[in-house]
Structure formats: C-alpha cells, structure tokens
Amino acid sequence: YFLIFAVMRLTKPTLFTNIPVTCEERDLPGNLFNQLMKDDPSTVKGAETLMLGEMLTLPQNFGNIFLGETFSSYISVHNDSNQVVKDILVKADLQTSSQRLNLSASSAAVAELKPDCCIDDVIHHEVKEIGTHILVCAVSYTMQTGEKMYFRKFFKFQVLKPLDVKTKFYNAETDEVFLEAQIQNITTSPMFMEKVSLEPSMMYNVAELNTVDTAGESESTFGSRTYLQPMDTRQYLYCLKPKQEFAEKAGVIKGVTVIGKLDIVWKTNLGERGRLQTSQLQRMAPGYGDVRLSLETIPDTVNLEEPFDITCKITNCSERTMDLVLEMCNTNSIHWCGVSGRQLGKLHPSSSLHLALTLLSSVQGLQSVSGLRLTDTFLKRTYEYDDIAQVCVVSSEVKQ
C-alpha cells in the first residue's frame, strides 16, 4: 500500500509509580538508598518511600473503557510513497452488538495527498453499550495511474461495566414510595461521585434524603469527600410522592407504576467524566383489592380508658359503584365508640370518603387498631380490616 494507517487511543496520562528501595542505617549501604530516592526527580519530596510519584507518564497500553465514558481516538493516514495520491476518503465506523455508528468527522474526500504528508482526524463517542466493540477504519484512494485502492483495518476492544446498581422499593401506607439505590464501584480505581439523582416520572415528585442539616447548612450524609473506593457500596435514599392530580385517582396506584430513572455522574483518575442513566425503574404497586382503607390521622400516644379520634379514608378501587355499610367490632383491648352497622351510602369508582371515628383502649401498651368491617350490599361481600395501625396506650399519670 502507498498509504500507512495508524490509530491511537487518546487518554489522560497517569502518575508515575516507582518501587522504593531502602534499608536501615546500620546496614552496609547505610544511607545511600535513601539519599538516591531523595535525589530522584520523580519522587514526592518528603514522601520518597511512597510508590506514587509526582510526574506524569504517557499510557503504555490501550487501558480499560467503561460504560458511560467517552472513547476518543486519533486516526492518521500517512503517504509513505514518493507519489501523489488523490481522492483520499477515510471512514471510521464503530460496530457494536446492536448497531453500526459512523464516527468520521467529515464524509468529504481529500483531493490529494503529497508524499510524507498525512491526514489526521480525532473521533469521539460516548459508550452506551457493554461488550465487544470493533472500530472499523476504511481508506480508499486513487493512484496516479488511475487505479483505485481500498483497504480496511479492525481494532477490537471491550467495554466494561463500571457500576453495579441495585434498587429496593418500599411502599408506604400514605402512597409514598421510598427508593433505596445501592451503587457499587466495580472498577479498580476510586471514583469521585459528582451526582447521583433521581429523575421522577410525570406522576411523582421526588425528595432526596441524602443530606442532613448541620448549623443551618445542608451537608451530604457521605461527608465532604464523596469518593467511592473500588468494590465499595453506597446507599442513596429517595422519597417519591404522587402529584395531587394523580393521588386523587385510585387507578394510579394499581398495577405496575413507573417511578423514574437514576442519573449517575462520576469522575476518575485525572478528571475523566462518565455518566450512566438507568432505564425506567418500575415497582409493583401494592394490591388493595376492591376497597382500600387507610388512616389519615391517628395519635401516637393515648390515655388509658380515654376516648381518642382517628380519621379513615375509604377508596373504591374497583370499576363498579358500591353501597357500603360500616361495622365496628370490639377486640379485647380496643373498643369502638359509636353506632355499628351504619350506612355510608354509594361510593363511585375511584372516589373516596373520610370517616371520623372514636375509640378507647382498656389495656396499656402498644395496641393494634382492628375490627373494622365494610360490606357491599350490592354483592353481599364483606371486607375485613385488622391491624390497621398501632397506638401506645399509657395511664394518665404516666403521660402527665
């Protein structure tokens, strides 16, 4: 071939590392090794026995490429002959397991290339897939005789997974969803976690629970240094609450609910930036059946044998209208104050009603609120609700 093709990956330099050689002063070399390390320009002054130096070295190999990072490469085509070649076209494609991407900065051909001259190009690509990647570089040109030449070169590299992300969901009784994201650094170098945020879906508002208030200022729970060492795991917590327009509709809490996606940004070594965005996170919403009963208000602590009030919310989660009757059954410790068997009237689909109820407890300690029964007179179906909530019952003297 008249042309020589070269490809080099562009990466940041690394810090020089050395192997310190030292000995005690009473040994035969005395202080010779220590003095040589102090005179070595590559060592850190005052810390000569550390392996890490203060000089930068150029990369000696291809290195690792992780998902979310930007792959940069320098491409050069050099005319190694003594003839002028014409119509030189350089094309660079990146072949992955699912697609083929054109990375060439320009698709126009160069009119001519004189001897000992070259065509240079720099390509960039944000890696979005793991696995095998093949950089396919093709060059076509025309010789002085009019003969057209063409050749290709292939450069294969692997894209590795930098982070292991696991999620856990907790569905609260108040329709709030708590998301715990466990992020583990599975690379061999520390990471600076620049941002870990949750982009909620259109149905939710999100509140990050990863900061604490210290002297009126918000401080990260991980401290001022947000470095994640290799194989270390960090937990991030978020609270999602349905927006008002969706919370009022009972249908929004049924079936699989899209929560949102995590956006993770980090930096490694000398500031190389990486970014990952998870797919849409989904949680299986709790099944409430046809009728959902939840507590809106309830006291934490109540007096023994003294009435206390609670507020219940009843939601029709079915697709039919119900005619409900409320029954209150006393337990050994909890007694309901009021008329049992009263009519609540018709409740249309996705509609709710609030009930103010009064109870008293005859036993001290942590007691469970139980004994509510809802009967649909249309289908003669009864829904039982026990262990709705707990209250701490104390004597009036103890509370005072």
Summary of the structure (lengths in Angstrom):
residues: 400
radius of gyration: 34.7
end to end distance: 96.9
largest distance: 109.5
contacts: 1097
relative contact order: 0.10
helix: 5%
strand: 56%
